[in-house]
Amino acid sequence: MKVYFWGTRGSLPASVTAEEVRTKILRALKESGDRTFQTDEEIIEFMDGHLPFSIRGSYGSNTSCVEIIGGEEYILCDAGTGLRDFGNHASKSSNKDKPDQKNIFNIFISHLHWDHIQGFPFFTPAYIEGNSVNIYGCHGELEQAFINQQNYPYFPVPLKYMKADIRFITLESGKEYEIAGFKVKVMKQNHPGDSYGYRFEKDRKSIVYSTDCEHKGEVDNEDYVFLDFFRDADLLIFDAQYELQEAILAKENWGHSSNVIAVELSVKANVKRLCIFHNEPTFEDEKLDQFLENTRRYLAIHAEESHPLKIDLTYDGLQIEL
């Protein structure tokens, strides 16, 4: 089972400017010092071995979209702008490998804020006759929200013009479902307008997708409901958009959590791997590098240096195999 991150930013897409690219190039050249490179392989070895991620790469610009690979059909969490890139990739793969095969896409929507559905009008497979798109969510207005964002005057192509078989399926919090080869559990979360987390289980592996959830003082309780939802997860994808001070002061009740809470809940729930998600769009790559370092340092302080929890900060293009 694999997880591929197509979009990892929160709130709105985050562009990479020409000035930021120039700064990366300048820093890379300064880091190279008096080294000389004879081959591309030597350059790649230097990049991967000596440059921090904020110089050699980027955390990306797309809003939420995560693919879970290993089921009977396509499984996706949320339909942010990352869905466009996924759709283009899926269409090219299908055309090359099995041109006549029609595909089934299952999209689980955490909530209806625009950054989590704005990629759907640009989802190429939804325009292809014969494809099936199943959109799952817990909001009563799920279908209407997708219709509205493509209606005049917001978008030129109405949802009804998409040729795929598009179905909206309402789930209930607290219930468990069998979908596309996965056992799926649903949990209501604390977010303006409500959001919902999903736990996917298959072949004795578990992935929890829990974005846009604000955890408060109740996290200290041993019977906090999310501890069971996260328990022993092989991978927890967790909304830690804010630093602690920002989460409890300036942006309290905005519906997001901090890296500190992410670590504490992961340790309590015996999570194996934590992926920080829904990254702050105003943070440049260098600041996100520091955010990750601070989070790992807090784990060493909160638990112990040898604690087995692995922590990543997600980026567009990150792939994790369980």
C-alpha positions in Angstrom: 0.0 0.0 0.0 1.3 3.4 -0.9 0.3 7.0 -0.4 1.0 9.8 -2.9 0.6 13.4 -2.1 -0.7 15.5 -5.0 -1.6 18.6 -3.0 -0.5 19.5 0.6 -1.1 23.3 1.1 -3.9 24.6 3.3 -6.4 27.4 2.6 -5.2 28.4 -0.9 -2.5 27.5 -3.4 0.9 28.9 -2.8 2.8 30.1 -5.8 6.6 29.9 -6.2 7.9 33.2 -7.5 10.8 33.9 -9.8 12.6 35.6 -6.9 12.3 32.5 -4.8 13.7 30.4 -7.6 16.7 32.8 -7.9 17.3 32.6 -4.2 17.4 28.8 -4.4 19.9 28.9 -7.3 22.1 31.4 -5.4 22.1 29.3 -2.3 22.9 26.2 -4.2 25.8 27.8 -6.0 27.2 29.1 -2.7 26.9 25.7 -1.1 28.8 24.1 -4.0 31.9 26.2 -3.1 34.9 25.3 -5.2 33.5 21.9 -6.2 33.7 21.0 -9.9 31.2 18.5 -11.5 32.0 16.3 -14.5 28.7 14.5 -14.9 25.0 14.9 -14.1 25.3 12.1 -11.6 27.9 14.1 -9.6 25.6 17.1 -9.6 22.6 14.9 -8.4 24.8 13.3 -5.7 25.8 16.8 -4.4 22.2 18.0 -4.5 20.8 15.0 -2.6 23.7 14.7 -0.2 24.5 18.3 0.7 21.6 20.6 0.0 18.6 20.9 2.3 15.2 20.2 0.9 14.3 23.9 0.8 17.0 24.5 -1.8 17.0 21.3 -3.9 13.2 21.0 -3.9 9.9 22.6 -3.0 7.0 21.8 -0.7 4.7 22.6 -3.6 1.7 24.8 -4.3 -1.4 22.6 -4.6 -4.2 22.4 -2.1 -5.3 19.1 -0.5 -5.4 15.9 -2.6 -4.0 12.6 -1.4 -4.0 9.3 -3.3 -4.1 5.9 -1.5 -2.7 3.2 -3.8 -3.3 -0.5 -3.3 -7.1 -0.9 -3.5 -9.3 -2.3 -6.2 -10.0 1.2 -7.6 -8.6 4.7 -7.3 -8.9 6.2 -3.8 -8.4 9.9 -3.2 -8.9 12.2 -0.2 -10.1 15.7 -1.1 -10.4 17.5 -4.4 -8.1 20.5 -4.0 -6.0 21.8 -6.9 -3.8 18.7 -6.6 -6.7 16.7 -8.2 -5.9 18.4 -11.5 -2.4 17.0 -11.5 -3.6 13.6 -10.4 -6.3 13.5 -13.1 -3.8 14.4 -15.8 -1.4 11.7 -14.6 -4.2 9.1 -14.4 -5.5 9.9 -17.9 -2.0 9.6 -19.5 -1.4 6.3 -17.7 -4.7 4.9 -18.8 -4.2 6.0 -22.4 -0.8 4.5 -22.6 -1.3 1.2 -20.8 -5.0 0.3 -21.3 -6.6 2.8 -23.8 -10.0 1.1 -23.7 -10.3 0.7 -19.9 -12.6 2.9 -18.0 -11.7 3.8 -14.5 -13.5 4.2 -11.1 -12.4 7.1 -8.9 -13.5 7.3 -5.3 -13.0 10.7 -3.7 -13.5 11.2 0.0 -14.3 14.8 0.9 -13.3 16.1 4.4 -15.5 19.2 4.0 -16.8 21.7 1.5 -14.5 24.7 2.0 -13.2 25.8 -1.4 -9.6 24.7 -1.0 -10.9 21.1 -0.7 -13.1 21.0 -3.8 -11.7 23.6 -6.1 -9.7 21.1 -8.2 -12.8 19.2 -9.4 -13.7 21.4 -12.3 -10.3 20.7 -13.8 -10.4 16.9 -13.2 -9.9 15.5 -16.6 -11.3 11.9 -16.0 -14.7 13.5 -15.0 -15.1 14.6 -18.6 -14.5 11.2 -20.1 -17.6 9.1 -20.9 -17.4 5.6 -19.3 -15.4 6.7 -16.2 -17.1 6.5 -12.8 -16.6 9.1 -10.1 -17.9 8.4 -6.7 -17.8 11.4 -4.3 -18.2 10.5 -0.7 -18.8 12.9 2.2 -20.9 13.5 5.3 -22.4 17.0 4.5 -26.0 17.1 3.4 -25.2 19.7 0.8 -22.3 17.7 -0.8 -23.8 17.5 -4.3 -25.1 21.0 -4.3 -21.7 22.5 -3.4 -20.1 20.8 -6.4 -22.9 22.0 -8.6 -22.7 25.6 -7.3 -18.9 26.0 -7.9 -19.4 25.2 -11.6 -22.5 27.3 -12.1 -22.6 30.8 -13.7 -20.9 33.1 -12.9 -18.2 31.1 -11.2 -17.1 28.6 -14.0 -17.8 28.2 -17.7 -18.6 24.5 -17.7 -21.5 23.2 -15.5 -21.2 20.0 -13.7 -23.9 18.4 -15.8 -21.7 18.7 -18.9 -19.1 16.3 -17.4 -19.6 13.0 -19.3 -18.4 10.6 -16.6 -21.0 8.8 -14.3 -20.7 11.1 -11.2 -22.4 10.0 -8.0 -22.6 11.6 -4.6 -22.8 9.2 -1.7 -23.5 10.4 1.8 -21.7 8.7 4.7 -22.4 8.9 8.4 -19.9 9.8 11.2 -19.1 6.9 13.5 -19.9 4.3 11.0 -17.7 1.8 9.1 -17.9 1.0 5.4 -16.4 -1.4 2.9 -15.3 0.6 -0.2 -13.0 -0.4 -3.0 -11.3 -3.1 -1.0 -10.8 -0.9 2.1 -12.5 -0.8 5.4 -13.3 2.9 5.9 -14.2 4.5 9.3 -15.5 8.1 9.5 -15.0 10.6 12.3 -16.6 14.0 12.8 -14.0 16.8 13.5 -13.9 20.2 15.1 -13.9 22.7 12.2 -16.2 25.6 11.2 -19.0 24.0 9.3 -17.7 20.6 10.4 -15.2 18.4 8.7 -14.7 14.6 8.7 -11.7 12.4 9.0 -11.2 9.0 7.4 -9.4 5.9 8.5 -8.5 3.4 5.8 -7.6 -0.2 6.7 -6.4 -3.0 4.3 -4.1 -6.0 4.7 -3.4 -5.1 8.3 -2.2 -1.6 7.5 -4.0 1.6 8.4 -3.9 5.2 7.1 -5.7 8.0 8.9 -6.5 11.2 6.9 -7.4 13.9 9.4 -7.2 17.4 8.1 -9.0 20.6 9.1 -9.5 19.6 12.7 -8.8 21.8 15.7 -7.8 19.9 18.8 -8.0 21.8 22.1 -7.6 21.1 25.8 -9.5 17.8 25.7 -6.4 16.2 24.1 -5.0 15.8 27.7 -7.9 13.4 28.5 -7.0 9.7 28.3 -10.4 9.0 26.8 -10.2 11.6 24.1 -12.1 10.2 21.2 -9.4 10.8 18.6 -6.9 8.6 20.4 -8.9 5.5 19.3 -9.4 6.9 15.8 -5.6 7.3 15.5 -4.6 4.2 17.5 -1.7 2.2 16.1 -2.0 3.9 12.7 0.8 3.1 10.3 0.4 6.6 8.8 -1.4 9.6 10.3 -1.9 12.5 7.9 -2.5 15.4 10.3 -3.4 19.1 9.8 -0.7 21.0 11.7 -0.9 24.3 9.8 -0.1 26.5 12.7 2.7 26.9 15.2 1.5 26.5 18.8 1.3 30.2 19.7 -0.6 31.0 16.6 -3.0 28.1 17.1 -4.0 29.1 20.7 -3.9 32.9 20.3 -4.3 34.7 17.0 -6.1 31.9 15.2 -8.0 30.0 17.9 -11.3 28.6 16.5 -10.1 28.9 12.9 -10.3 25.1 12.7 -6.6 24.0 12.5 -4.1 22.5 14.9 -0.4 22.8 15.6 2.7 20.6 15.3 2.9 20.3 19.0 -0.5 18.8 19.3 0.3 16.5 16.4 3.3 15.1 18.2 1.5 14.6 21.5 -1.5 12.8 20.0 0.7 10.6 17.8 2.8 9.5 20.8 -0.3 8.8 22.9 -2.0 6.9 20.1 1.1 4.9 19.3 1.2 6.2 15.7 4.1 4.8 13.6 4.5 7.6 11.2 3.2 11.2 11.3 2.8 13.3 8.2 2.3 17.0 8.8 -0.2 18.3 6.3 -2.3 21.3 5.2 0.9 23.4 5.2 0.6 27.2 5.8 0.5 28.9 2.4 2.4 31.9 3.5 5.5 29.9 4.6 8.3 29.6 2.2 10.2 26.4 1.8 13.0 27.4 4.2 10.5 28.2 7.0 8.8 24.9 6.4 12.2 23.1 6.7 12.6 24.9 10.1 9.0 23.9 11.1 9.8 20.3 10.5 13.1 20.5 12.4 11.3 22.1 15.3 8.6 19.4 15.3 11.2 16.6 15.4 13.0 18.4 18.2 9.8 18.7 20.2 9.3 14.9 19.9 12.7 14.4 21.4 11.8 16.7 24.3 8.2 15.4 24.8 9.0 11.7 24.5 12.6 10.7 24.2 15.5 10.8 21.7 14.9 7.2 20.8 11.2 7.3 20.3 10.3 5.4 17.1 7.8 7.9 15.7 8.9 9.1 12.3 7.8 12.6 11.3 7.6 14.0 7.8 6.3 17.3 6.5 4.3 16.6 3.3 5.1 18.1 0.0 3.6 17.7 -3.5 5.1 14.6 -5.0 5.9 12.8 -1.7 5.3 9.1 -1.9 5.3 6.8 1.1 5.2 3.0 1.0 3.8 1.2 4.0 
